[in-house]
Amino acid sequence: MNDISDILRELLDRYSNTPELDQEFERMRREEEGFEEEYAIWCEDNGYSVKDGYRDFINEIIESQDSYWDSYHEFGNNI
């Protein structure tokens, strides 16, 4: 069984927030046996819609990272 959260984090690391990430995820949904069903279960378990769940999760990660750096700079830690 795939851990969809880990897969999405890996895709974000590999492709950043680019159209290639979306394309690769959609390819996985189409071509990898059982992936679509696992994804649907993951969405249900995490309160996401099947249509937009992966994108919502990716956006949450990005917002979390942005929040971290905003806090870092707020306390005078400029890079």
Jmol script that loads the backbone (N, CA, C; Angstrom):
load data "model"
ATOM      1  N   MET A   1       0.841  -1.184   0.000  1.00  0.00           N
ATOM      2  CA  MET A   1       0.000   0.000   0.000  1.00  0.00           C
ATOM      3  C   MET A   1       0.887   1.248   0.000  1.00  0.00           C
ATOM      4  N   ASN A   2       0.529   2.196  -0.838  1.00  0.00           N
ATOM      5  CA  ASN A   2       1.286   3.439  -0.941  1.00  0.00           C
ATOM      6  C   ASN A   2       0.886   4.407   0.164  1.00  0.00           C
ATOM      7  N   ASP A   3       1.854   5.170   0.669  1.00  0.00           N
ATOM      8  CA  ASP A   3       1.545   6.274   1.573  1.00  0.00           C
ATOM      9  C   ASP A   3       1.439   7.518   0.708  1.00  0.00           C
ATOM     10  N   ILE A   4       0.221   7.925   0.433  1.00  0.00           N
ATOM     11  CA  ILE A   4      -0.026   9.028  -0.489  1.00  0.00           C
ATOM     12  C   ILE A   4       0.641  10.311   0.000  1.00  0.00           C
ATOM     13  N   SER A   5       0.613  10.570   1.297  1.00  0.00           N
ATOM     14  CA  SER A   5       1.255  11.779   1.828  1.00  0.00           C
ATOM     15  C   SER A   5       2.740  11.799   1.496  1.00  0.00           C
ATOM     16  N   ASP A   6       3.410  10.663   1.693  1.00  0.00           N
ATOM     17  CA  ASP A   6       4.841  10.580   1.382  1.00  0.00           C
ATOM     18  C   ASP A   6       5.091  10.754  -0.115  1.00  0.00           C
ATOM     19  N   ILE A   7       4.241  10.140  -0.920  1.00  0.00           N
ATOM     20  CA  ILE A   7       4.389  10.275  -2.374  1.00  0.00           C
ATOM     21  C   ILE A   7       4.258  11.728  -2.790  1.00  0.00           C
ATOM     22  N   LEU A   8       3.277  12.424  -2.238  1.00  0.00           N
ATOM     23  CA  LEU A   8       3.089  13.832  -2.596  1.00  0.00           C
ATOM     24  C   LEU A   8       4.266  14.686  -2.142  1.00  0.00           C
ATOM     25  N   ARG A   9       4.807  14.408  -0.967  1.00  0.00           N
ATOM     26  CA  ARG A   9       5.994  15.149  -0.509  1.00  0.00           C
ATOM     27  C   ARG A   9       7.182  14.897  -1.437  1.00  0.00           C
ATOM     28  N   GLU A  10       7.350  13.641  -1.856  1.00  0.00           N
ATOM     29  CA  GLU A  10       8.438  13.310  -2.775  1.00  0.00           C
ATOM     30  C   GLU A  10       8.265  14.009  -4.120  1.00  0.00           C
ATOM     31  N   LEU A  11       7.034  14.039  -4.616  1.00  0.00           N
ATOM     32  CA  LEU A  11       6.779  14.739  -5.884  1.00  0.00           C
ATOM     33  C   LEU A  11       7.071  16.227  -5.746  1.00  0.00           C
ATOM     34  N   LEU A  12       6.697  16.807  -4.619  1.00  0.00           N
ATOM     35  CA  LEU A  12       6.978  18.225  -4.392  1.00  0.00           C
ATOM     36  C   LEU A  12       8.476  18.472  -4.333  1.00  0.00           C
ATOM     37  N   ASP A  13       9.210  17.591  -3.670  1.00  0.00           N
ATOM     38  CA  ASP A  13      10.669  17.719  -3.618  1.00  0.00           C
ATOM     39  C   ASP A  13      11.282  17.594  -5.009  1.00  0.00           C
ATOM     40  N   ARG A  14      10.776  16.666  -5.796  1.00  0.00           N
ATOM     41  CA  ARG A  14      11.347  16.395  -7.116  1.00  0.00           C
ATOM     42  C   ARG A  14      10.978  17.463  -8.142  1.00  0.00           C
ATOM     43  N   TYR A  15       9.726  17.884  -8.162  1.00  0.00           N
ATOM     44  CA  TYR A  15       9.242  18.769  -9.223  1.00  0.00           C
ATOM     45  C   TYR A  15       8.956  20.193  -8.765  1.00  0.00           C
ATOM     46  N   SER A  16       9.083  20.451  -7.471  1.00  0.00           N
ATOM     47  CA  SER A  16       8.676  21.723  -6.895  1.00  0.00           C
ATOM     48  C   SER A  16       7.194  21.914  -7.214  1.00  0.00           C
ATOM     49  N   ASN A  17       6.702  23.116  -7.085  1.00  0.00           N
ATOM     50  CA  ASN A  17       5.281  23.362  -7.342  1.00  0.00           C
ATOM     51  C   ASN A  17       5.114  23.773  -8.801  1.00  0.00           C
ATOM     52  N   THR A  18       5.274  22.809  -9.694  1.00  0.00           N
ATOM     53  CA  THR A  18       5.240  23.071 -11.132  1.00  0.00           C
ATOM     54  C   THR A  18       4.173  22.203 -11.792  1.00  0.00           C
ATOM     55  N   PRO A  19       3.836  22.515 -13.024  1.00  0.00           N
ATOM     56  CA  PRO A  19       2.885  21.660 -13.754  1.00  0.00           C
ATOM     57  C   PRO A  19       3.366  20.213 -13.878  1.00  0.00           C
ATOM     58  N   GLU A  20       4.677  20.001 -13.857  1.00  0.00           N
ATOM     59  CA  GLU A  20       5.207  18.648 -13.944  1.00  0.00           C
ATOM     60  C   GLU A  20       4.759  17.798 -12.759  1.00  0.00           C
ATOM     61  N   LEU A  21       4.637  18.398 -11.577  1.00  0.00           N
ATOM     62  CA  LEU A  21       4.140  17.680 -10.415  1.00  0.00           C
ATOM     63  C   LEU A  21       2.727  17.183 -10.696  1.00  0.00           C
ATOM     64  N   ASP A  22       1.873  18.069 -11.177  1.00  0.00           N
ATOM     65  CA  ASP A  22       0.495  17.693 -11.490  1.00  0.00           C
ATOM     66  C   ASP A  22       0.451  16.605 -12.558  1.00  0.00           C
ATOM     67  N   GLN A  23       1.266  16.729 -13.568  1.00  0.00           N
ATOM     68  CA  GLN A  23       1.284  15.743 -14.647  1.00  0.00           C
ATOM     69  C   GLN A  23       1.730  14.377 -14.142  1.00  0.00           C
ATOM     70  N   GLU A  24       2.755  14.353 -13.316  1.00  0.00           N
ATOM     71  CA  GLU A  24       3.246  13.082 -12.796  1.00  0.00           C
ATOM     72  C   GLU A  24       2.211  12.437 -11.879  1.00  0.00           C
ATOM     73  N   PHE A  25       1.562  13.240 -11.045  1.00  0.00           N
ATOM     74  CA  PHE A  25       0.554  12.668 -10.163  1.00  0.00           C
ATOM     75  C   PHE A  25      -0.618  12.106 -10.968  1.00  0.00           C
ATOM     76  N   GLU A  26      -1.054  12.830 -11.965  1.00  0.00           N
ATOM     77  CA  GLU A  26      -2.150  12.338 -12.811  1.00  0.00           C
ATOM     78  C   GLU A  26      -1.730  11.071 -13.573  1.00  0.00           C
ATOM     79  N   ARG A  27      -0.473  10.999 -13.997  1.00  0.00           N
ATOM     80  CA  ARG A  27       0.018   9.795 -14.651  1.00  0.00           C
ATOM     81  C   ARG A  27      -0.051   8.612 -13.701  1.00  0.00           C
ATOM     82  N   MET A  28       0.355   8.823 -12.457  1.00  0.00           N
ATOM     83  CA  MET A  28       0.316   7.757 -11.466  1.00  0.00           C
ATOM     84  C   MET A  28      -1.121   7.283 -11.248  1.00  0.00           C
ATOM     85  N   ARG A  29      -2.052   8.223 -11.188  1.00  0.00           N
ATOM     86  CA  ARG A  29      -3.458   7.852 -10.993  1.00  0.00           C
ATOM     87  C   ARG A  29      -3.969   6.999 -12.143  1.00  0.00           C
ATOM     88  N   ARG A  30      -3.553   7.315 -13.346  1.00  0.00           N
ATOM     89  CA  ARG A  30      -4.017   6.572 -14.530  1.00  0.00           C
ATOM     90  C   ARG A  30      -3.342   5.225 -14.685  1.00  0.00           C
ATOM     91  N   GLU A  31      -2.049   5.173 -14.432  1.00  0.00           N
ATOM     92  CA  GLU A  31      -1.253   4.025 -14.858  1.00  0.00           C
ATOM     93  C   GLU A  31      -0.868   3.034 -13.772  1.00  0.00           C
ATOM     94  N   GLU A  32      -0.808   3.450 -12.530  1.00  0.00           N
ATOM     95  CA  GLU A  32      -0.347   2.535 -11.483  1.00  0.00           C
ATOM     96  C   GLU A  32      -1.536   1.796 -10.870  1.00  0.00           C
ATOM     97  N   GLU A  33      -1.464   0.489 -10.952  1.00  0.00           N
ATOM     98  CA  GLU A  33      -2.557  -0.354 -10.484  1.00  0.00           C
ATOM     99  C   GLU A  33      -2.833  -0.137  -8.994  1.00  0.00           C
ATOM    100  N   GLY A  34      -4.089   0.107  -8.672  1.00  0.00           N
ATOM    101  CA  GLY A  34      -4.510   0.280  -7.293  1.00  0.00           C
ATOM    102  C   GLY A  34      -4.297   1.664  -6.722  1.00  0.00           C
ATOM    103  N   PHE A  35      -3.543   2.492  -7.431  1.00  0.00           N
ATOM    104  CA  PHE A  35      -3.203   3.813  -6.898  1.00  0.00           C
ATOM    105  C   PHE A  35      -4.442   4.694  -6.743  1.00  0.00           C
ATOM    106  N   GLU A  36      -5.327   4.670  -7.716  1.00  0.00           N
ATOM    107  CA  GLU A  36      -6.519   5.518  -7.674  1.00  0.00           C
ATOM    108  C   GLU A  36      -7.384   5.167  -6.460  1.00  0.00           C
ATOM    109  N   GLU A  37      -7.527   3.892  -6.185  1.00  0.00           N
ATOM    110  CA  GLU A  37      -8.324   3.462  -5.027  1.00  0.00           C
ATOM    111  C   GLU A  37      -7.666   3.905  -3.717  1.00  0.00           C
ATOM    112  N   GLU A  38      -6.354   3.733  -3.622  1.00  0.00           N
ATOM    113  CA  GLU A  38      -5.628   4.171  -2.428  1.00  0.00           C
ATOM    114  C   GLU A  38      -5.736   5.676  -2.243  1.00  0.00           C
ATOM    115  N   TYR A  39      -5.655   6.394  -3.335  1.00  0.00           N
ATOM    116  CA  TYR A  39      -5.777   7.850  -3.281  1.00  0.00           C
ATOM    117  C   TYR A  39      -7.167   8.252  -2.781  1.00  0.00           C
ATOM    118  N   ALA A  40      -8.205   7.589  -3.279  1.00  0.00           N
ATOM    119  CA  ALA A  40      -9.580   7.899  -2.855  1.00  0.00           C
ATOM    120  C   ALA A  40      -9.749   7.648  -1.357  1.00  0.00           C
ATOM    121  N   ILE A  41      -9.180   6.568  -0.866  1.00  0.00           N
ATOM    122  CA  ILE A  41      -9.250   6.262   0.570  1.00  0.00           C
ATOM    123  C   ILE A  41      -8.501   7.318   1.366  1.00  0.00           C
ATOM    124  N   TRP A  42      -7.320   7.697   0.882  1.00  0.00           N
ATOM    125  CA  TRP A  42      -6.520   8.742   1.544  1.00  0.00           C
ATOM    126  C   TRP A  42      -7.308  10.041   1.613  1.00  0.00           C
ATOM    127  N   CYS A  43      -7.955  10.407   0.519  1.00  0.00           N
ATOM    128  CA  CYS A  43      -8.759  11.638   0.502  1.00  0.00           C
ATOM    129  C   CYS A  43      -9.865  11.567   1.546  1.00  0.00           C
ATOM    130  N   GLU A  44     -10.570  10.453   1.574  1.00  0.00           N
ATOM    131  CA  GLU A  44     -11.664  10.294   2.531  1.00  0.00           C
ATOM    132  C   GLU A  44     -11.149  10.363   3.968  1.00  0.00           C
ATOM    133  N   ASP A  45     -10.048   9.680   4.235  1.00  0.00           N
ATOM    134  CA  ASP A  45      -9.473   9.656   5.584  1.00  0.00           C
ATOM    135  C   ASP A  45      -8.990  11.023   6.041  1.00  0.00           C
ATOM    136  N   ASN A  46      -8.585  11.864   5.087  1.00  0.00           N
ATOM    137  CA  ASN A  46      -8.009  13.160   5.433  1.00  0.00           C
ATOM    138  C   ASN A  46      -8.932  14.342   5.150  1.00  0.00           C
ATOM    139  N   GLY A  47     -10.147  14.065   4.712  1.00  0.00           N
ATOM    140  CA  GLY A  47     -11.124  15.130   4.496  1.00  0.00           C
ATOM    141  C   GLY A  47     -10.920  15.928   3.224  1.00  0.00           C
ATOM    142  N   TYR A  48     -10.300  15.333   2.227  1.00  0.00           N
ATOM    143  CA  TYR A  48     -10.078  15.996   0.948  1.00  0.00           C
ATOM    144  C   TYR A  48     -11.047  15.452  -0.091  1.00  0.00           C
ATOM    145  N   SER A  49     -11.307  16.252  -1.116  1.00  0.00           N
ATOM    146  CA  SER A  49     -12.071  15.747  -2.253  1.00  0.00           C
ATOM    147  C   SER A  49     -11.113  15.002  -3.179  1.00  0.00           C
ATOM    148  N   VAL A  50     -11.635  14.003  -3.873  1.00  0.00           N
ATOM    149  CA  VAL A  50     -10.798  13.241  -4.799  1.00  0.00           C
ATOM    150  C   VAL A  50     -10.314  14.144  -5.927  1.00  0.00           C
ATOM    151  N   LYS A  51     -11.149  15.071  -6.328  1.00  0.00           N
ATOM    152  CA  LYS A  51     -10.792  15.949  -7.442  1.00  0.00           C
ATOM    153  C   LYS A  51      -9.588  16.838  -7.104  1.00  0.00           C
ATOM    154  N   ASP A  52      -9.595  17.446  -5.927  1.00  0.00           N
ATOM    155  CA  ASP A  52      -8.581  18.448  -5.598  1.00  0.00           C
ATOM    156  C   ASP A  52      -7.715  18.109  -4.384  1.00  0.00           C
ATOM    157  N   GLY A  53      -7.867  16.924  -3.834  1.00  0.00           N
ATOM    158  CA  GLY A  53      -7.182  16.586  -2.583  1.00  0.00           C
ATOM    159  C   GLY A  53      -5.676  16.703  -2.633  1.00  0.00           C
ATOM    160  N   TYR A  54      -5.086  16.163  -3.684  1.00  0.00           N
ATOM    161  CA  TYR A  54      -3.620  16.211  -3.760  1.00  0.00           C
ATOM    162  C   TYR A  54      -3.131  17.652  -3.851  1.00  0.00           C
ATOM    163  N   ARG A  55      -3.832  18.482  -4.597  1.00  0.00           N
ATOM    164  CA  ARG A  55      -3.437  19.880  -4.765  1.00  0.00           C
ATOM    165  C   ARG A  55      -3.620  20.637  -3.451  1.00  0.00           C
ATOM    166  N   ASP A  56      -4.712  20.363  -2.726  1.00  0.00           N
ATOM    167  CA  ASP A  56      -4.920  20.998  -1.422  1.00  0.00           C
ATOM    168  C   ASP A  56      -3.810  20.622  -0.455  1.00  0.00           C
ATOM    169  N   PHE A  57      -3.412  19.351  -0.462  1.00  0.00           N
ATOM    170  CA  PHE A  57      -2.333  18.886   0.411  1.00  0.00           C
ATOM    171  C   PHE A  57      -1.018  19.576   0.059  1.00  0.00           C
ATOM    172  N   ILE A  58      -0.704  19.653  -1.222  1.00  0.00           N
ATOM    173  CA  ILE A  58       0.520  20.330  -1.674  1.00  0.00           C
ATOM    174  C   ILE A  58       0.507  21.789  -1.238  1.00  0.00           C
ATOM    175  N   ASN A  59      -0.616  22.450  -1.419  1.00  0.00           N
ATOM    176  CA  ASN A  59      -0.717  23.863  -1.026  1.00  0.00           C
ATOM    177  C   ASN A  59      -0.535  24.037   0.477  1.00  0.00           C
ATOM    178  N   GLU A  60      -1.048  23.103   1.277  1.00  0.00           N
ATOM    179  CA  GLU A  60      -0.855  23.175   2.728  1.00  0.00           C
ATOM    180  C   GLU A  60       0.625  23.055   3.085  1.00  0.00           C
ATOM    181  N   ILE A  61       1.330  22.167   2.418  1.00  0.00           N
ATOM    182  CA  ILE A  61       2.769  22.023   2.672  1.00  0.00           C
ATOM    183  C   ILE A  61       3.492  23.320   2.335  1.00  0.00           C
ATOM    184  N   ILE A  62       3.189  23.899   1.192  1.00  0.00           N
ATOM    185  CA  ILE A  62       3.844  25.137   0.756  1.00  0.00           C
ATOM    186  C   ILE A  62       3.547  26.264   1.725  1.00  0.00           C
ATOM    187  N   GLU A  63       2.289  26.391   2.147  1.00  0.00           N
ATOM    188  CA  GLU A  63       1.924  27.434   3.105  1.00  0.00           C
ATOM    189  C   GLU A  63       2.645  27.233   4.433  1.00  0.00           C
ATOM    190  N   SER A  64       2.799  25.984   4.850  1.00  0.00           N
ATOM    191  CA  SER A  64       3.500  25.676   6.086  1.00  0.00           C
ATOM    192  C   SER A  64       4.975  26.090   5.987  1.00  0.00           C
ATOM    193  N   GLN A  65       5.595  25.789   4.837  1.00  0.00           N
ATOM    194  CA  GLN A  65       6.988  26.176   4.629  1.00  0.00           C
ATOM    195  C   GLN A  65       7.127  27.696   4.610  1.00  0.00           C
ATOM    196  N   ASP A  66       6.203  28.374   3.945  1.00  0.00           N
ATOM    197  CA  ASP A  66       6.239  29.838   3.904  1.00  0.00           C
ATOM    198  C   ASP A  66       6.089  30.414   5.298  1.00  0.00           C
ATOM    199  N   SER A  67       5.188  29.836   6.088  1.00  0.00           N
ATOM    200  CA  SER A  67       4.968  30.300   7.451  1.00  0.00           C
ATOM    201  C   SER A  67       6.223  30.131   8.294  1.00  0.00           C
ATOM    202  N   TYR A  68       6.923  29.027   8.102  1.00  0.00           N
ATOM    203  CA  TYR A  68       8.170  28.783   8.825  1.00  0.00           C
ATOM    204  C   TYR A  68       9.181  29.881   8.516  1.00  0.00           C
ATOM    205  N   TRP A  69       9.370  30.197   7.225  1.00  0.00           N
ATOM    206  CA  TRP A  69      10.358  31.201   6.850  1.00  0.00           C
ATOM    207  C   TRP A  69       9.921  32.592   7.273  1.00  0.00           C
ATOM    208  N   ASP A  70       8.628  32.872   7.239  1.00  0.00           N
ATOM    209  CA  ASP A  70       8.139  34.163   7.730  1.00  0.00           C
ATOM    210  C   ASP A  70       8.463  34.322   9.209  1.00  0.00           C
ATOM    211  N   SER A  71       8.250  33.279   9.995  1.00  0.00           N
ATOM    212  CA  SER A  71       8.562  33.322  11.425  1.00  0.00           C
ATOM    213  C   SER A  71      10.059  33.462  11.640  1.00  0.00           C
ATOM    214  N   TYR A  72      10.838  32.770  10.854  1.00  0.00           N
ATOM    215  CA  TYR A  72      12.281  32.833  10.957  1.00  0.00           C
ATOM    216  C   TYR A  72      12.782  34.253  10.741  1.00  0.00           C
ATOM    217  N   HIS A  73      12.261  34.911   9.719  1.00  0.00           N
ATOM    218  CA  HIS A  73      12.670  36.285   9.422  1.00  0.00           C
ATOM    219  C   HIS A  73      12.113  37.267  10.457  1.00  0.00           C
ATOM    220  N   GLU A  74      10.942  36.989  10.992  1.00  0.00           N
ATOM    221  CA  GLU A  74      10.313  37.869  11.962  1.00  0.00           C
ATOM    222  C   GLU A  74      11.170  38.027  13.206  1.00  0.00           C
ATOM    223  N   PHE A  75      11.899  37.007  13.557  1.00  0.00           N
ATOM    224  CA  PHE A  75      12.721  37.059  14.743  1.00  0.00           C
ATOM    225  C   PHE A  75      14.166  37.467  14.455  1.00  0.00           C
ATOM    226  N   GLY A  76      14.387  38.115  13.313  1.00  0.00           N
ATOM    227  CA  GLY A  76      15.672  38.702  12.996  1.00  0.00           C
ATOM    228  C   GLY A  76      16.700  37.767  12.432  1.00  0.00           C
ATOM    229  N   ASN A  77      16.289  36.661  11.950  1.00  0.00           N
ATOM    230  CA  ASN A  77      17.220  35.682  11.391  1.00  0.00           C
ATOM    231  C   ASN A  77      17.222  35.787   9.878  1.00  0.00           C
ATOM    232  N   ASN A  78      17.852  36.788   9.361  1.00  0.00           N
ATOM    233  CA  ASN A  78      17.891  36.969   7.910  1.00  0.00           C
ATOM    234  C   ASN A  78      19.033  36.161   7.322  1.00  0.00           C
ATOM    235  N   ILE A  79      18.745  35.559   6.202  1.00  0.00           N
ATOM    236  CA  ILE A  79      19.764  34.755   5.530  1.00  0.00           C
ATOM    237  C   ILE A  79      20.502  35.624   4.546  1.00  0.00           C
TER     238      ILE A  79
END
end "model"
wireframe off; spacefill off
backbone 0.3
color backbone group
